[in-house]
Amino acid sequence: MVTNGVRHVEPPLRLTRRGRAVVLGFLVLLASLASAVLFTTASRADEPPAGPPPTIVVRPGDTLWDVAARELPGRHGQAGVDELRRLNGLSGYGVHPGDVLILPYGS
């Protein structure tokens, strides 16, 4: 602001002690709310999806390797076979036509 040719500079805004306490309290409250939201969404990510797991019926000529390659494309070979064996409680590698195999969620 200029008055009678003299430039007047406004002092910078300063918070009182109470104002600093209010701002700090607001930031603490905001951080607490954000962490509560992140905690609840992270804890839900660990829960399995609701409903029955996906399944597949073994076709004639299928092996566990075939099923893993077809139904679990994101998993590498033996890892897919091992996961199918674990999910279905299989001790060996043999499957028969008509067997129903449980697949992992998101496959």
GUSERO-386089 format. One record per residue: x, y negated, z of N, C-alpha, C, O in turn; residue number from 1; residue in three letters. Coordinates in nm, 3 decimals, always signed. Layout:
(guse (X,Y,Z),(X,Y,Z),(X,Y,Z),(X,Y,Z),NUM,ALA)
...
! end
This chain:
(guse (+0.084,+0.116,+0.000),(+0.000,+0.000,+0.000),(+0.090,-0.124,+0.000),(+0.193,-0.127,+0.067),1,MET)
(guse (+0.049,-0.225,-0.077),(+0.127,-0.348,-0.088),(+0.044,-0.462,-0.033),(-0.069,-0.484,-0.076),2,VAL)
(guse (+0.102,-0.538,+0.065),(+0.036,-0.654,+0.123),(+0.130,-0.772,+0.114),(+0.240,-0.767,+0.169),3,THR)
(guse (+0.088,-0.881,+0.045),(+0.168,-1.002,+0.027),(+0.306,-0.971,-0.027),(+0.405,-1.030,+0.018),4,ASN)
(guse (+0.315,-0.880,-0.122),(+0.442,-0.848,-0.183),(+0.530,-0.757,-0.099),(+0.641,-0.723,-0.140),5,GLY)
(guse (+0.484,-0.717,+0.019),(+0.561,-0.629,+0.107),(+0.499,-0.490,+0.099),(+0.379,-0.472,+0.115),6,VAL)
(guse (+0.584,-0.396,+0.073),(+0.536,-0.258,+0.062),(+0.526,-0.197,+0.202),(+0.623,-0.199,+0.278),7,ARG)
(guse (+0.410,-0.145,+0.234),(+0.387,-0.085,+0.365),(+0.385,+0.066,+0.350),(+0.306,+0.120,+0.272),8,HIS)
(guse (+0.469,+0.134,+0.423),(+0.477,+0.280,+0.415),(+0.404,+0.338,+0.536),(+0.431,+0.303,+0.650),9,VAL)
(guse (+0.309,+0.427,+0.506),(+0.234,+0.494,+0.614),(+0.325,+0.597,+0.681),(+0.400,+0.667,+0.613),10,GLU)
(guse (+0.319,+0.606,+0.811),(+0.400,+0.709,+0.879),(+0.345,+0.847,+0.843),(+0.226,+0.861,+0.814),11,PRO)
(guse (+0.430,+0.949,+0.845),(+0.382,+1.084,+0.814),(+0.279,+1.131,+0.916),(+0.281,+1.088,+1.032),12,PRO)
(guse (+0.192,+1.217,+0.873),(+0.089,+1.271,+0.960),(+0.154,+1.357,+1.067),(+0.236,+1.444,+1.036),13,LEU)
(guse (+0.118,+1.334,+1.191),(+0.173,+1.412,+1.302),(+0.057,+1.472,+1.380),(-0.045,+1.407,+1.403),14,ARG)
(guse (+0.075,+1.596,+1.421),(-0.027,+1.663,+1.501),(+0.003,+1.645,+1.649),(+0.118,+1.645,+1.692),15,LEU)
(guse (-0.103,+1.630,+1.723),(-0.086,+1.624,+1.869),(-0.061,+1.765,+1.920),(-0.069,+1.861,+1.844),16,THR)
(guse (-0.031,+1.777,+2.046),(-0.008,+1.909,+2.106),(-0.133,+1.995,+2.091),(-0.122,+2.114,+2.059),17,ARG)
(guse (-0.250,+1.938,+2.113),(-0.375,+2.011,+2.099),(-0.396,+2.052,+1.953),(-0.440,+2.164,+1.925),18,ARG)
(guse (-0.364,+1.964,+1.861),(-0.379,+1.997,+1.718),(-0.288,+2.112,+1.677),(-0.330,+2.200,+1.602),19,GLY)
(guse (-0.164,+2.112,+1.727),(-0.073,+2.223,+1.697),(-0.126,+2.354,+1.754),(-0.116,+2.458,+1.691),20,ARG)
(guse (-0.183,+2.348,+1.875),(-0.239,+2.468,+1.938),(-0.357,+2.520,+1.857),(-0.371,+2.642,+1.840),21,ALA)
(guse (-0.441,+2.431,+1.806),(-0.556,+2.473,+1.725),(-0.509,+2.538,+1.595),(-0.562,+2.642,+1.556),22,VAL)
(guse (-0.412,+2.478,+1.528),(-0.361,+2.534,+1.402),(-0.296,+2.670,+1.428),(-0.318,+2.764,+1.351),23,VAL)
(guse (-0.217,+2.681,+1.534),(-0.154,+2.809,+1.567),(-0.260,+2.915,+1.599),(-0.249,+3.029,+1.554),24,LEU)
(guse (-0.360,+2.879,+1.675),(-0.470,+2.973,+1.707),(-0.542,+3.019,+1.583),(-0.576,+3.137,+1.570),25,GLY)
(guse (-0.566,+2.927,+1.490),(-0.632,+2.962,+1.364),(-0.548,+3.060,+1.284),(-0.600,+3.156,+1.228),26,PHE)
(guse (-0.417,+3.035,+1.277),(-0.329,+3.126,+1.203),(-0.321,+3.264,+1.267),(-0.318,+3.365,+1.196),27,LEU)
(guse (-0.319,+3.270,+1.399),(-0.319,+3.398,+1.470),(-0.449,+3.473,+1.442),(-0.447,+3.594,+1.417),28,VAL)
(guse (-0.561,+3.403,+1.448),(-0.690,+3.465,+1.419),(-0.695,+3.517,+1.275),(-0.743,+3.627,+1.251),29,LEU)
(guse (-0.647,+3.439,+1.182),(-0.645,+3.480,+1.041),(-0.557,+3.603,+1.020),(-0.596,+3.694,+0.947),30,LEU)
(guse (-0.440,+3.607,+1.084),(-0.351,+3.723,+1.073),(-0.415,+3.847,+1.136),(-0.400,+3.957,+1.084),31,ALA)
(guse (-0.485,+3.829,+1.247),(-0.552,+3.942,+1.312),(-0.662,+3.999,+1.223),(-0.674,+4.121,+1.211),32,SER)
(guse (-0.740,+3.914,+1.163),(-0.846,+3.961,+1.073),(-0.788,+4.033,+0.952),(-0.839,+4.138,+0.911),33,LEU)
(guse (-0.681,+3.979,+0.896),(-0.620,+4.042,+0.779),(-0.564,+4.180,+0.815),(-0.579,+4.275,+0.738),34,ALA)
(guse (-0.501,+4.192,+0.931),(-0.446,+4.321,+0.970),(-0.557,+4.421,+1.001),(-0.542,+4.540,+0.973),35,SER)
(guse (-0.668,+4.376,+1.057),(-0.781,+4.465,+1.084),(-0.840,+4.519,+0.953),(-0.872,+4.637,+0.943),36,ALA)
(guse (-0.852,+4.433,+0.853),(-0.904,+4.478,+0.723),(-0.808,+4.576,+0.658),(-0.851,+4.680,+0.607),37,VAL)
(guse (-0.680,+4.546,+0.661),(-0.581,+4.637,+0.602),(-0.577,+4.770,+0.675),(-0.562,+4.874,+0.612),38,LEU)
(guse (-0.589,+4.769,+0.807),(-0.586,+4.892,+0.885),(-0.705,+4.981,+0.851),(-0.689,+5.102,+0.835),39,PHE)
(guse (-0.825,+4.923,+0.840),(-0.943,+5.006,+0.812),(-0.938,+5.062,+0.671),(-0.978,+5.176,+0.650),40,THR)
(guse (-0.890,+4.987,+0.575),(-0.883,+5.041,+0.439),(-0.773,+5.145,+0.428),(-0.788,+5.242,+0.354),41,THR)
(guse (-0.663,+5.128,+0.499),(-0.555,+5.227,+0.496),(-0.598,+5.356,+0.564),(-0.560,+5.464,+0.519),42,ALA)
(guse (-0.675,+5.347,+0.671),(-0.717,+5.469,+0.740),(-0.819,+5.545,+0.657),(-0.826,+5.668,+0.667),43,SER)
(guse (-0.896,+5.478,+0.576),(-0.991,+5.547,+0.488),(-0.921,+5.617,+0.373),(-0.973,+5.714,+0.319),44,ARG)
(guse (-0.804,+5.570,+0.335),(-0.732,+5.631,+0.224),(-0.684,+5.771,+0.261),(-0.662,+5.853,+0.172),45,ALA)
(guse (-0.665,+5.800,+0.390),(-0.620,+5.931,+0.433),(-0.731,+6.034,+0.437),(-0.704,+6.154,+0.439),46,ASP)
(guse (-0.856,+5.990,+0.437),(-0.969,+6.081,+0.445),(-0.995,+6.144,+0.308),(-0.985,+6.077,+0.205),47,GLU)
(guse (-1.028,+6.275,+0.306),(-1.063,+6.335,+0.177),(-1.196,+6.279,+0.128),(-1.279,+6.239,+0.210),48,PRO)
(guse (-1.217,+6.275,-0.001),(-1.344,+6.226,-0.053),(-1.460,+6.312,-0.005),(-1.444,+6.430,+0.024),49,PRO)
(guse (-1.577,+6.250,+0.004),(-1.696,+6.323,+0.048),(-1.740,+6.419,-0.061),(-1.718,+6.396,-0.180),50,ALA)
(guse (-1.802,+6.525,-0.019),(-1.856,+6.621,-0.114),(-1.764,+6.741,-0.132),(-1.652,+6.744,-0.081),51,GLY)
(guse (-1.814,+6.838,-0.205),(-1.734,+6.960,-0.225),(-1.615,+6.934,-0.317),(-1.619,+6.844,-0.402),52,PRO)
(guse (-1.509,+7.012,-0.299),(-1.392,+6.995,-0.386),(-1.424,+7.042,-0.528),(-1.512,+7.127,-0.546),53,PRO)
(guse (-1.355,+6.990,-0.627),(-1.378,+7.037,-0.764),(-1.329,+7.182,-0.778),(-1.233,+7.224,-0.713),54,PRO)
(guse (-1.396,+7.256,-0.866),(-1.359,+7.397,-0.889),(-1.351,+7.424,-1.038),(-1.397,+7.345,-1.120),55,THR)
(guse (-1.293,+7.537,-1.071),(-1.283,+7.584,-1.210),(-1.303,+7.735,-1.209),(-1.262,+7.804,-1.115),56,ILE)
(guse (-1.368,+7.786,-1.314),(-1.385,+7.930,-1.329),(-1.276,+7.979,-1.424),(-1.257,+7.925,-1.533),57,VAL)
(guse (-1.203,+8.083,-1.381),(-1.094,+8.138,-1.460),(-1.152,+8.206,-1.584),(-1.246,+8.285,-1.575),58,VAL)
(guse (-1.095,+8.176,-1.700),(-1.140,+8.233,-1.828),(-1.057,+8.359,-1.860),(-0.948,+8.377,-1.805),59,ARG)
(guse (-1.110,+8.443,-1.946),(-1.031,+8.561,-1.986),(-0.897,+8.518,-2.046),(-0.891,+8.429,-2.130),60,PRO)
(guse (-0.790,+8.582,-2.001),(-0.657,+8.553,-2.051),(-0.585,+8.442,-1.976),(-0.466,+8.418,-2.000),61,GLY)
(guse (-0.655,+8.374,-1.884),(-0.592,+8.266,-1.808),(-0.496,+8.320,-1.704),(-0.518,+8.427,-1.646),62,ASP)
(guse (-0.389,+8.247,-1.680),(-0.297,+8.271,-1.569),(-0.300,+8.146,-1.482),(-0.354,+8.043,-1.522),63,THR)
(guse (-0.241,+8.155,-1.365),(-0.233,+8.036,-1.280),(-0.157,+7.924,-1.351),(-0.191,+7.806,-1.336),64,LEU)
(guse (-0.055,+7.962,-1.427),(+0.022,+7.863,-1.501),(-0.067,+7.790,-1.603),(-0.060,+7.668,-1.616),65,TRP)
(guse (-0.152,+7.867,-1.675),(-0.243,+7.806,-1.773),(-0.340,+7.708,-1.706),(-0.360,+7.597,-1.753),66,ASP)
(guse (-0.398,+7.753,-1.594),(-0.494,+7.668,-1.522),(-0.425,+7.542,-1.472),(-0.478,+7.432,-1.486),67,VAL)
(guse (-0.305,+7.557,-1.415),(-0.232,+7.441,-1.364),(-0.198,+7.344,-1.477),(-0.211,+7.223,-1.461),68,ALA)
(guse (-0.155,+7.397,-1.590),(-0.118,+7.311,-1.703),(-0.240,+7.237,-1.757),(-0.230,+7.120,-1.795),69,ALA)
(guse (-0.354,+7.304,-1.761),(-0.475,+7.245,-1.817),(-0.543,+7.150,-1.719),(-0.587,+7.041,-1.758),70,ARG)
(guse (-0.552,+7.189,-1.593),(-0.632,+7.114,-1.496),(-0.551,+7.016,-1.411),(-0.608,+6.924,-1.353),71,GLU)
(guse (-0.420,+7.035,-1.402),(-0.334,+6.948,-1.321),(-0.222,+6.890,-1.407),(-0.105,+6.916,-1.380),72,LEU)
(guse (-0.256,+6.813,-1.508),(-0.154,+6.766,-1.603),(-0.048,+6.675,-1.539),(+0.062,+6.662,-1.593),73,PRO)
(guse (-0.079,+6.611,-1.427),(+0.017,+6.521,-1.365),(+0.121,+6.593,-1.281),(+0.216,+6.531,-1.234),74,GLY)
(guse (+0.103,+6.723,-1.260),(+0.197,+6.798,-1.177),(+0.287,+6.881,-1.265),(+0.245,+6.933,-1.369),75,ARG)
(guse (+0.408,+6.894,-1.223),(+0.507,+6.964,-1.304),(+0.501,+7.114,-1.278),(+0.519,+7.158,-1.165),76,HIS)
(guse (+0.475,+7.194,-1.382),(+0.476,+7.339,-1.384),(+0.454,+7.411,-1.254),(+0.340,+7.427,-1.210),77,GLY)
(guse (+0.563,+7.455,-1.190),(+0.555,+7.538,-1.071),(+0.488,+7.465,-0.955),(+0.424,+7.528,-0.872),78,GLN)
(guse (+0.502,+7.334,-0.948),(+0.438,+7.257,-0.840),(+0.286,+7.270,-0.850),(+0.219,+7.282,-0.748),79,ALA)
(guse (+0.231,+7.268,-0.971),(+0.087,+7.285,-0.990),(+0.042,+7.424,-0.951),(-0.063,+7.439,-0.888),80,GLY)
(guse (+0.120,+7.526,-0.987),(+0.087,+7.664,-0.952),(+0.091,+7.679,-0.800),(+0.001,+7.741,-0.741),81,VAL)
(guse (+0.192,+7.625,-0.736),(+0.204,+7.634,-0.590),(+0.087,+7.565,-0.521),(+0.037,+7.613,-0.419),82,ASP)
(guse (+0.045,+7.452,-0.575),(-0.069,+7.382,-0.514),(-0.197,+7.462,-0.528),(-0.276,+7.469,-0.435),83,GLU)
(guse (-0.218,+7.523,-0.645),(-0.337,+7.607,-0.663),(-0.334,+7.726,-0.568),(-0.437,+7.761,-0.509),84,LEU)
(guse (-0.219,+7.788,-0.551),(-0.206,+7.902,-0.460),(-0.237,+7.858,-0.316),(-0.306,+7.928,-0.243),85,ARG)
(guse (-0.185,+7.743,-0.276),(-0.207,+7.694,-0.140),(-0.355,+7.662,-0.116),(-0.411,+7.702,-0.014),86,ARG)
(guse (-0.416,+7.590,-0.208),(-0.557,+7.551,-0.192),(-0.650,+7.671,-0.188),(-0.752,+7.668,-0.118),87,LEU)
(guse (-0.616,+7.776,-0.261),(-0.705,+7.891,-0.272),(-0.663,+8.009,-0.185),(-0.726,+8.115,-0.189),88,ASN)
(guse (-0.559,+7.992,-0.106),(-0.515,+8.098,-0.016),(-0.468,+8.222,-0.090),(-0.490,+8.334,-0.044),89,GLY)
(guse (-0.404,+8.203,-0.204),(-0.357,+8.317,-0.283),(-0.217,+8.356,-0.239),(-0.129,+8.272,-0.224),90,LEU)
(guse (-0.198,+8.487,-0.217),(-0.064,+8.534,-0.178),(+0.019,+8.569,-0.302),(+0.142,+8.563,-0.299),91,SER)
(guse (-0.049,+8.606,-0.410),(+0.022,+8.641,-0.533),(-0.007,+8.541,-0.642),(-0.056,+8.431,-0.619),92,GLY)
(guse (+0.025,+8.585,-0.765),(+0.007,+8.496,-0.880),(-0.104,+8.542,-0.973),(-0.131,+8.476,-1.073),93,TYR)
(guse (-0.169,+8.652,-0.942),(-0.272,+8.706,-1.030),(-0.407,+8.644,-1.008),(-0.449,+8.621,-0.894),94,GLY)
(guse (-0.475,+8.616,-1.116),(-0.615,+8.572,-1.114),(-0.691,+8.654,-1.216),(-0.632,+8.709,-1.309),95,VAL)
(guse (-0.821,+8.663,-1.199),(-0.906,+8.745,-1.286),(-1.016,+8.659,-1.345),(-1.059,+8.562,-1.282),96,HIS)
(guse (-1.063,+8.692,-1.466),(-1.173,+8.616,-1.525),(-1.293,+8.614,-1.430),(-1.331,+8.716,-1.372),97,PRO)
(guse (-1.350,+8.497,-1.417),(-1.465,+8.480,-1.328),(-1.427,+8.431,-1.190),(-1.514,+8.385,-1.116),98,GLY)
(guse (-1.298,+8.438,-1.151),(-1.255,+8.383,-1.022),(-1.281,+8.232,-1.020),(-1.261,+8.163,-1.120),99,ASP)
(guse (-1.326,+8.184,-0.908),(-1.349,+8.040,-0.891),(-1.232,+7.984,-0.810),(-1.208,+8.027,-0.697),100,VAL)
(guse (-1.161,+7.890,-0.868),(-1.046,+7.829,-0.803),(-1.079,+7.686,-0.761),(-1.141,+7.610,-0.836),101,LEU)
(guse (-1.037,+7.653,-0.641),(-1.054,+7.515,-0.592),(-0.940,+7.431,-0.648),(-0.824,+7.472,-0.646),102,ILE)
(guse (-0.976,+7.314,-0.697),(-0.877,+7.220,-0.751),(-0.857,+7.106,-0.652),(-0.947,+7.077,-0.574),103,LEU)
(guse (-0.742,+7.042,-0.653),(-0.723,+6.926,-0.565),(-0.810,+6.810,-0.610),(-0.841,+6.795,-0.728),104,PRO)
(guse (-0.849,+6.725,-0.511),(-0.925,+6.605,-0.546),(-0.842,+6.518,-0.638),(-0.720,+6.510,-0.625),105,TYR)
(guse (-0.909,+6.453,-0.731),(-0.840,+6.361,-0.822),(-0.765,+6.431,-0.933),(-0.685,+6.367,-1.000),106,GLY)
(guse (-0.787,+6.558,-0.954),(-0.714,+6.627,-1.061),(-0.778,+6.601,-1.195),(-0.730,+6.651,-1.297),107,SER)
! end
